[in-house]
Amino acid sequence: MAAGPGDPDSGPAAGARFFCTAGRGLEAFLMREVRVRLQATQVEYVSGKVFFTTCSDLNMLKKLKSAERLFLLIKKQFPFNVSSVNKGKIYNEMQRLINDDPESWLNAISIWKNLLELDAKKKSLSQRDANLLKRKMGENDTIITKRVKAEQTQKTQENRECQLEKQIEEETPAQGELLTNGEKFQPEEHRTEAAKAAGTPSQKDWTFRVSCRCSGAVAKTFSAQEVGRIIGIALMRQFGWKADLRDPNVEIFIHLNDIYSVVGIPVFRTPLASRAYIRTAGLRSTIAWAMASIAEIKAGALVLDPMCGLGTILLEAAKEWPNCHCLQKVSMLLFLTFHLGKSLS
């Protein structure tokens, strides 16, 4: 079976082990995408899921287009035999997912936390750089405005040069105070980030919830609620976590079927298949992206979709290949009418 985050061949140097859910028939597209976009290794798939190892950060992971949801893998093992064993023994086997190897759970949680903290740090640095740039541009604009005002004043009121020099001298300390405040502002930001880091709850104080999916013979024997309760009790006993169904620190996802048993942590709360740039989808976004990718669009290409409907395929093509030209049915008719009229004339 696939290696999990707690296995010897995984870790920061080897990359983290993930899996994505995919629509039926899209596994091949997703396997190719993770190899190309994430330089992923150890890529394999089962029906509806693709497993892979990558060193990519969250910013790159967010760019996956053919995946439904992304999870950090904790465990992947053979399915439970529910045909010849009583429920009590299967309960114990399910609890062994946690109790037999708690180190893999702690390692996965650590990797997950590091991913989120690194992403938050990059966002904070980016925001701070933007603020510094904005402040610098504002200071430059202020300086330019003062120069223009000084030149105009010098031309029109030459007899008030002494007053202007006195005014500039009076304003200079205020600029010095502004720089001093600016120098003090950065450490305050660092202190705020350090305070937030210090305020992060330890793993013993964490809250969690379990999302469970059962299919096949397992679903006939156990409900998702039963499995979730069993796993939840084991987590509380093993790690001291508290259950919180509304706003937990971490969510645990478990899928049991006749082929495998998989446990993971959702990396993003919003599914990858949800596109902010698609308001009304006429076609599933992952399918639209796969259909656009089959066309092997190149930079500068003209993409025509005469039966576009709501234009989901064209939206995916325009987002993924911004240097191409996309035309829907109305635009295409105008395009063809123009060129046909031009050729006839």
C-alpha positions as CSV (number, residue, x, y, z in Angstrom):
1,M,0.0,0.0,0.0
2,A,1.0,3.6,-0.3
3,A,3.4,5.2,2.2
4,G,1.9,7.6,4.6
5,P,3.4,10.8,6.2
6,G,4.7,8.7,9.1
7,D,6.7,6.2,7.0
8,P,10.5,6.4,6.8
9,D,10.6,7.4,3.1
10,S,8.4,10.4,3.6
11,G,9.1,13.7,5.4
12,P,10.2,17.2,4.5
13,A,13.0,16.1,2.3
14,A,11.0,13.4,0.5
15,G,7.8,15.5,0.3
16,A,4.4,14.9,1.8
17,R,2.0,12.3,0.8
18,F,-1.4,13.5,-0.5
19,F,-4.5,12.2,-2.3
20,C,-7.1,13.9,-4.4
21,T,-10.7,12.8,-5.1
22,A,-11.6,12.9,-8.8
23,G,-14.7,12.4,-10.9
24,R,-15.1,9.0,-12.5
25,G,-12.9,8.8,-15.6
26,L,-10.8,11.9,-14.7
27,E,-8.1,9.9,-12.8
28,A,-5.8,9.9,-15.8
29,F,-6.1,13.7,-16.3
30,L,-5.4,14.2,-12.6
31,M,-2.3,11.9,-12.6
32,R,-0.9,13.8,-15.6
33,E,-1.6,17.1,-14.0
34,V,0.1,16.4,-10.6
35,R,3.1,15.1,-12.5
36,V,3.4,18.2,-14.6
37,R,2.2,20.9,-12.3
38,L,3.5,19.6,-9.0
39,Q,6.5,17.4,-10.2
40,A,4.8,14.7,-8.1
41,T,6.3,11.3,-7.6
42,Q,4.9,7.9,-6.5
43,V,1.7,8.7,-8.4
44,E,-0.9,5.9,-8.3
45,Y,-4.7,5.7,-8.4
46,V,-7.7,3.8,-7.4
47,S,-11.2,4.4,-8.6
48,G,-12.1,8.0,-7.7
49,K,-8.7,8.9,-6.0
50,V,-5.2,9.7,-7.0
51,F,-2.3,9.4,-4.5
52,F,1.0,11.2,-4.9
53,T,4.0,12.7,-3.1
54,T,5.1,16.3,-3.7
55,C,7.2,19.0,-2.0
56,S,4.9,21.8,-3.4
57,D,3.5,24.4,-1.1
58,L,-0.2,25.3,-0.8
59,N,0.0,28.0,-3.5
60,M,0.9,25.4,-6.0
61,L,-1.6,22.8,-4.7
62,K,-4.4,25.3,-5.1
63,K,-3.7,25.3,-8.8
64,L,-4.9,21.8,-9.4
65,K,-7.8,21.9,-11.9
66,S,-9.0,18.3,-12.4
67,A,-9.2,17.5,-8.7
68,E,-12.4,17.7,-6.6
69,R,-10.8,17.8,-3.1
70,L,-7.3,17.6,-1.7
71,F,-6.2,15.6,1.4
72,L,-3.0,15.0,3.4
73,L,-2.8,11.3,3.6
74,I,-2.5,9.7,7.1
75,K,-3.2,6.1,6.4
76,K,-4.1,3.8,3.5
77,Q,-4.6,0.1,4.0
78,F,-6.5,-2.9,2.9
79,P,-10.3,-2.9,3.5
80,F,-11.9,-4.4,6.6
81,N,-13.4,-7.8,6.2
82,V,-17.0,-7.4,7.3
83,S,-18.4,-10.6,6.0
84,S,-17.0,-13.2,8.5
85,V,-16.2,-11.1,11.6
86,N,-18.5,-9.8,14.3
87,K,-19.0,-6.1,14.9
88,G,-17.0,-6.0,18.1
89,K,-13.8,-7.2,16.4
90,I,-14.3,-4.7,13.5
91,Y,-14.7,-1.9,16.1
92,N,-11.3,-2.9,17.5
93,E,-9.8,-3.0,14.0
94,M,-11.1,0.5,13.2
95,Q,-9.7,1.9,16.5
96,R,-6.4,0.3,15.6
97,L,-6.2,2.8,12.7
98,I,-5.3,5.3,15.5
99,N,-3.9,3.2,18.3
100,D,-1.4,1.1,16.4
101,D,0.6,4.0,15.0
102,P,-0.1,7.3,16.7
103,E,3.2,8.6,15.5
104,S,2.0,8.7,11.9
105,W,-1.0,10.8,13.1
106,L,1.2,13.3,15.0
107,N,3.6,13.5,12.0
108,A,0.7,14.2,9.6
109,I,-0.7,16.9,11.9
110,S,2.8,18.5,12.1
111,I,3.1,18.5,8.3
112,W,-0.4,19.9,7.9
113,K,0.4,22.7,10.5
114,N,3.7,23.5,8.8
115,L,1.9,23.9,5.4
116,L,-0.7,26.3,6.8
117,E,1.9,28.3,8.8
118,L,4.2,28.6,5.8
119,D,1.3,29.8,3.7
120,A,0.2,32.3,6.3
121,K,3.8,33.6,6.6
122,K,4.1,34.1,2.9
123,K,0.8,35.9,2.8
124,S,1.9,38.1,5.7
125,L,5.2,38.9,4.0
126,S,3.4,39.7,0.8
127,Q,0.9,41.9,2.5
128,R,3.7,43.7,4.4
129,D,5.7,44.2,1.2
130,A,2.6,45.6,-0.4
131,N,2.0,48.0,2.5
132,L,5.6,49.1,2.5
133,L,5.4,49.7,-1.3
134,K,2.2,51.6,-0.9
135,R,3.6,53.7,1.9
136,K,6.8,54.4,-0.2
137,M,4.7,55.4,-3.2
138,G,2.6,57.6,-0.9
139,E,5.8,59.2,0.4
140,N,7.1,59.7,-3.1
141,D,3.8,61.3,-4.1
142,T,4.0,63.6,-1.1
143,I,7.5,64.6,-2.0
144,I,6.6,65.3,-5.6
145,T,3.5,67.3,-4.6
146,K,5.6,69.4,-2.2
147,R,8.2,70.0,-4.9
148,V,5.6,71.2,-7.4
149,K,3.9,73.3,-4.7
150,A,7.3,74.8,-3.8
151,E,8.1,75.6,-7.5
152,Q,4.7,77.2,-8.0
153,T,5.0,79.2,-4.8
154,Q,8.6,80.2,-5.7
155,K,7.4,81.5,-9.1
156,T,4.4,83.4,-7.9
157,Q,5.5,84.5,-4.5
158,E,9.2,85.2,-4.6
159,N,9.0,87.6,-1.8
160,R,7.9,84.8,0.6
161,E,11.0,82.5,0.2
162,C,12.0,83.0,3.8
163,Q,8.6,81.9,5.0
164,L,8.7,78.8,2.8
165,E,12.2,77.8,4.0
166,K,11.0,78.2,7.6
167,Q,7.9,76.0,6.9
168,I,10.2,73.3,5.4
169,E,12.4,73.4,8.4
170,E,9.4,73.0,10.7
171,E,8.1,70.0,8.6
172,T,11.4,68.2,8.7
173,P,11.1,66.9,12.3
174,A,7.7,65.6,11.5
175,Q,9.2,63.5,8.7
176,G,11.8,62.3,11.1
177,E,9.1,61.3,13.6
178,L,7.2,59.5,10.7
179,L,10.3,57.4,9.9
180,T,10.8,56.6,13.5
181,N,7.3,55.4,13.7
182,G,7.8,53.4,10.5
183,E,10.9,51.7,12.0
184,K,8.9,50.8,15.1
185,F,6.0,49.5,13.1
186,Q,7.8,46.5,11.7
187,P,8.9,45.0,15.1
188,E,5.3,45.5,16.3
189,E,4.1,43.3,13.3
190,H,6.7,40.7,14.2
191,R,5.5,40.8,17.8
192,T,1.9,40.3,16.6
193,E,2.9,37.3,14.6
194,A,4.9,35.9,17.5
195,A,1.9,36.4,19.8
196,K,-0.4,34.6,17.3
197,A,2.1,31.7,17.1
198,A,2.4,31.6,20.9
199,G,-1.4,31.6,21.1
200,T,-1.7,28.5,18.8
201,P,-3.3,25.7,20.9
202,S,-1.2,22.7,21.6
203,Q,-2.3,19.4,20.1
204,K,-3.8,18.3,23.5
205,D,-6.2,21.3,23.4
206,W,-7.2,20.7,19.8
207,T,-10.8,20.2,18.7
208,F,-11.8,17.9,15.8
209,R,-14.6,16.4,13.8
210,V,-14.8,13.2,11.7
211,S,-16.3,13.1,8.2
212,C,-16.9,9.6,7.2
213,R,-18.0,7.9,3.9
214,C,-18.8,4.2,3.6
215,S,-19.6,2.3,0.5
216,G,-19.8,-1.4,-0.6
217,A,-20.2,-4.1,2.0
218,V,-19.0,-1.8,4.8
219,A,-22.0,0.5,4.2
220,K,-24.3,-2.4,4.6
221,T,-22.9,-3.3,8.0
222,F,-22.0,0.1,9.4
223,S,-23.4,3.6,8.9
224,A,-21.1,6.6,8.5
225,Q,-22.3,7.9,11.9
226,E,-21.2,4.6,13.6
227,V,-17.8,4.7,12.0
228,G,-17.4,8.4,12.8
229,R,-18.3,7.8,16.5
230,I,-15.8,4.9,16.8
231,I,-13.0,6.9,15.2
232,G,-13.9,9.9,17.3
233,I,-13.8,8.0,20.6
234,A,-10.4,6.5,19.7
235,L,-9.0,10.0,18.9
236,M,-10.2,11.4,22.2
237,R,-8.7,8.6,24.2
238,Q,-5.4,8.5,22.3
239,F,-4.7,12.3,21.9
240,G,-7.0,14.0,24.4
241,W,-8.7,16.0,21.6
242,K,-12.2,17.3,22.0
243,A,-15.0,16.9,19.5
244,D,-16.4,20.1,17.9
245,L,-18.7,19.7,14.9
246,R,-19.0,23.4,14.1
247,D,-15.6,25.0,14.1
248,P,-12.9,22.4,14.8
249,N,-9.1,22.9,14.6
250,V,-8.8,19.9,12.4
251,E,-11.1,17.7,10.3
252,I,-10.5,14.0,9.9
253,F,-11.7,12.3,6.7
254,I,-12.2,8.6,6.5
255,H,-13.4,6.5,3.5
256,L,-14.1,2.8,3.9
257,N,-15.1,0.6,1.0
258,D,-14.4,-2.9,-0.5
259,I,-11.0,-1.8,-2.1
260,Y,-9.3,0.2,0.6
261,S,-9.5,2.2,3.8
262,V,-8.2,5.7,3.6
263,V,-7.8,8.3,6.3
264,G,-6.7,11.9,5.6
265,I,-6.9,15.6,6.5
266,P,-8.6,18.0,4.2
267,V,-6.0,20.6,3.2
268,F,-8.6,23.2,2.1
269,R,-12.1,23.8,3.4
270,T,-13.2,24.9,0.0
271,P,-13.1,22.2,-2.6
272,L,-10.6,22.7,-5.5
273,A,-13.5,22.2,-7.9
274,S,-15.1,25.4,-6.7
275,R,-14.0,28.2,-9.0
276,A,-14.3,31.8,-7.8
277,Y,-14.3,33.0,-11.5
278,I,-17.3,30.8,-12.4
279,R,-20.5,32.2,-11.0
280,T,-23.0,30.0,-12.8
281,A,-21.6,26.6,-14.0
282,G,-23.3,24.8,-16.9
283,L,-20.8,22.0,-16.7
284,R,-18.7,20.6,-13.8
285,S,-15.5,22.7,-13.7
286,T,-13.2,19.7,-13.5
287,I,-14.8,18.2,-16.7
288,A,-14.7,21.6,-18.4
289,W,-11.0,21.9,-17.7
290,A,-10.3,18.4,-18.9
291,M,-12.1,19.0,-22.1
292,A,-10.2,22.3,-22.7
293,S,-6.9,20.5,-21.9
294,I,-7.6,17.9,-24.6
295,A,-7.5,20.6,-27.2
296,E,-3.8,21.2,-26.4
297,I,-4.2,25.0,-26.6
298,K,-1.1,27.0,-27.3
299,A,-0.3,30.7,-26.7
300,G,-2.1,32.9,-29.3
301,A,-4.5,30.2,-30.4
302,L,-8.1,30.9,-31.3
303,V,-10.5,28.8,-29.3
304,L,-14.1,28.5,-30.7
305,D,-17.0,26.9,-28.9
306,P,-20.2,27.2,-31.1
307,M,-22.3,25.3,-28.5
308,C,-20.9,26.8,-25.4
309,G,-24.1,27.2,-23.3
310,L,-22.9,29.1,-20.2
311,G,-19.3,29.1,-21.5
312,T,-17.8,27.0,-18.7
313,I,-15.2,25.4,-21.0
314,L,-14.2,28.8,-22.5
315,L,-13.9,30.2,-18.9
316,E,-11.5,27.4,-18.0
317,A,-9.6,27.8,-21.2
318,A,-9.3,31.6,-20.7
319,K,-8.1,31.2,-17.1
320,E,-5.6,28.4,-17.8
321,W,-4.3,29.9,-21.1
322,P,-4.6,33.7,-20.8
323,N,-2.7,34.3,-24.0
324,C,-5.3,32.6,-26.2
325,H,-8.4,34.1,-27.8
326,C,-11.7,32.6,-26.8
327,L,-14.9,33.1,-28.8
328,Q,-18.4,31.8,-27.9
329,K,-21.3,31.3,-30.3
330,V,-22.3,35.0,-30.6
331,S,-18.8,36.3,-31.0
332,M,-18.0,33.5,-33.4
333,L,-20.9,34.4,-35.7
334,L,-19.7,38.0,-35.7
335,F,-16.2,36.8,-36.4
336,L,-17.2,34.6,-39.3
337,T,-19.6,37.2,-40.7
338,F,-16.8,39.8,-40.7
339,H,-14.3,37.6,-42.4
340,L,-16.8,36.2,-44.9
341,G,-17.8,39.7,-45.9
342,K,-14.2,40.7,-46.2
343,S,-13.4,37.7,-48.5
344,L,-16.4,38.4,-50.7
345,S,-15.4,42.1,-51.1
